[in-house]
Amino acid sequence: MRPAALDRRGPRVTRALAAGFDGRSEASLHPDLRTFLGDLVRPYGLPLREDLLAEGAGHDYGEMAAGLLGKVLAEDEPADLLILAFSSHDVRPAAPSALHLSRHCPGQPTAFAVCDQGSAAAFTALRLAAAHQRTGGSRRAVVVLAEQSVLHYETPGPAVLPERHQAVVLVCEEGAGEGLRVRQEAQPDGPAALSSVLAAHRELGPGARLLLASGLGADGVPDDAVAAPPGQPFTGVWSLLADHLARHPEGGGPLLVADHDRQLGRLSTLTLP
């Protein structure tokens, strides 16, 4: 009699692609962008960066990611769900970029966005994609992560901005076994967050790999752990995952991906079988 665990099928990240982008998008000069951003920051009394609006700085998330979709999915591989996640605002003031991307994705899937969660937004998007697949609502899901290097308004304190525009596309499909697991918890303390991540990594057993966002790298991290270099606070660790999957298309064994948003006090981990 087959063990029940062998009959289970869960969602997995099977493919990923990351790319950086130069230049700017024409959307950054759209007159409605000023109105959109003004409404966004008015309740907080934050001034707009008129210099950036005048020069048309910034990149459109839909424009950045649309070309990547055709590289990770063939036309005969339709997706049922597309989730766009980001931590800083887009420069497309009209149609939502998630809907724009759906039109460029095989299957023209149901699409929505996750934001206002800092770096935790990427993990939330994967958790939602996995939930849709486990309940039969999606056979194949695409998670798009994007960040652009411009912030069009002043902030009360120092803002950590990306060094370049970057997008990462993750493809989630069903595979044998339990599938991916996402855990998210309130954790304001940086050292405590790292301790929690290292404990979770040890639970995966010998040979488990560990990918850390740049803010989590510190003393005490295992020698075989890989930390994202500074410069891409939202997409950096996901670029590491894309590199890992390119080298290990079958997965390469248990893997833990971790990020800690210190500003919001949120620790997020992704476990891949």
N, C-alpha and C positions, 0 to 999 in steps of 0.2 A: 504494500500500500504506500502510495507516494505521500511524503510529509506535506502538510498543508502549506508550509512556507514555500515549497517548490512550485505550488500552483498559483501563488500570488503574483500579480503583476502591478507594478507601480510606476509612477512617472520618473523619468531620468533626464538629465541634461545630456543629450547625445551629440550635439554640435554647437560650436560657438565661433564667432568671428569678431575681431576688434579692429578698428581703423581710426586713425587720426585724420583731421581735416585742417587745411589752411584756408586763409581768406575769410570771406564773409558771405552772407546770403542777402539777396535783394529784399527779403522780408524785413531786414533790419532797418530799412528806410521807409517802411510802410507808415503812413500818417496815423493809422489807428494804434500803432505800437505805443505812442506817447499817451494816448487816452487809456489804453489797457494798463500800462504801468502806473499811471497817475492814480487810477482807481485802486491798484494793488497796494500802493504805499501810503495813500492819503490817511488811512486810520492810524498810522504809526508816525506821521509827521516827518517822513523821510524825503529829502529832496532828490529829484531826478538828476542823473548825470547828463546834462544838456550837451556836453561835448561828444559823448558816445552816441547819443541819438542823432546829432547833426552829421557825424561822419559815417553812420550806418555800420556800427560795429556789432558783431555777434553772428551766430550761425543758427539756422533753422534745423530743429531736431528731425523733422520729417525728411528734409532734403538730405541730411547727413546719412540717415539710416536706410532710405529707400533703396539705394544701390547695393547695400549689403544683403538685403533679403533675397535677391536673385542669386547671390553667391552661396547661400546656405540652404536654399530650398529650390528644387526643380519644379517646373510647371505641373508635373504630375504628383507633387507632394503638397496637397492643400492643407492649410492650417485652419483650425476651427476657432482659435482664440489668439488675439494679439494684445499684449499689455505693454504700454510705454511707461517707463519709470524714470523720473528725474528729480534732482534736488534743487536745482536753480532754474529760473524761469526760461521759457522758450522765447524766440523772437517772432513766432508766427501768431499774429493777433487775430486772424480770421478763423478759418476752419481748424478744429483741433488736429494736432499732428498725428494722434493715434488713428483717426479716421483717414487721414491722408495716407498713412502707411498701410492701412488695410487695403486700399485700392492698388497698392503696389506689391501685395503679398498674394501668393497663390491661394486660391480659395476665398479671397476677400473676407477674412474672418471677422467675427464680432470683435470690437476693439474698444478699449478704454485706457485711461491713464491713472497712475498712482504718483502722488507728489506730496509735498509738505510733511515728509517724514525723514528728511536728511538722507544719510546713506542707508538707513533702514528700508527705504522705498524699494530698493532692488530685491531685498529678501522678501518683502511683502508681496511683490509681483510674482515671485517664484512660488510663494506659499499659495497664492490665489490660483495660479496656473495648475499647481498640483491638486488643489481641491476640486477644480473643474474636471480634471482628468479622472480623479478617483470616484467622482459621482456620475461619470459617464457623459459629462457635458462637453468633453473635448478629447479628441484622439491625439491631436498634435497642437501644441501651443508655441507661440513665439513671444519671447520677452525681449524688449528693446530697452537698453539703458543708454542714456545720453547726457552729456554735459558740455556746455560751451564756456569759454574762458572770459566772458564779459558779464559784468553786473551793472545794470543801467541805473542804479540808484545808490545813494550813500547808505552806509550801515553805521549803527551806533558804535560798534567796535571793529577790530580787524576782521576782515573776511578772508577765508581760505579759498582762493580761486584756482581753477585748473590752469595748467600751463598751456594747454591747447584744447581745441575742440576734439571730442572723441565720442565714438559710439561703439556699443557692443551688442551683438545679437545672439541670444541663446535659444536653442531649439529644444523643446521638452517633448519627449515621446515615451510611450509605454515600453517597459522592459520587464524581464523576469526579476522577481524579488520584491522587497518592500518599497523600493524607490527612494527618492530624495526626501529629506526631512529638514524643515526650517524651524528654528527656535528663536524667539525674540523675547527679551526681558528688559525691564528697567534696571539700569546699572550706571549710576553717575560716576563711579570711581574707576579710573583707568587701570591701575594695578589689579584691582579685584576683577575687572573684566578680562584681563589677560590670564589671570589665574583660572577663571572659569573656562576659558577657551582651552587652556592646556590640559585641564582635567577632562574635558570632553574629548580632546584628541587622544589622551591615554586610554580612554574607554573603548576607542576603536581598535586598539590592539597594535602589535608590532607591524611595522610596514605602512601604517596609515600616513597619508600625506597631509600637510598643513599649509594653507595659503592664507596670509594675513594682509589686511589693509595696512597702509603705511603707518597709521596712527597707533597700531597695536604692537609693532616691532619694538622689542626692548630686551634687556638682559634676562636670561632664563629661557629664551626661546630655543627649541631644539635646533641643532645644527642643520638638520635636513628640512626645516621649515623655510618657506619662501615668502618674503615680505615684499609688497609692492613698493617701488620707489616713490618718494614724495612727488607731487605734481598733478596727480589725478585723483582727487579725494573721493569721487563717486565711482568712476569706472576702473580705477587702477587695479584692484584685486580681481576684477572680472576679466581684465586683459590677461592676467596670470592664468585664470581658468581656461581662457581660449587657447593660450599657448600649451597648457597641460593637455587639453583634449586633442590638440593637433599632434602631440607626441604620443598620446595614449588613446587612440580612438575607441578602444574597448573599455576605457575607464581607468585601468591601471590600479585597481584596488580602492579601498576606502579613502575618502578625501574629505577634509573639513575646510570650509571657507568661512572666515570670520572678519567682522568689521564692528567697530565701536564708534558711534557718533557721540563724542564727548559733549558737544553743545546741547544735544537733546537727551543725553544720558540713556542711550539705547544700545544694547548689545544684541547683535544678530549673528546667527551661524547657519550654515548650510552644510548638511552631511550628504555626500554622494556615495552610494555603495561601490 
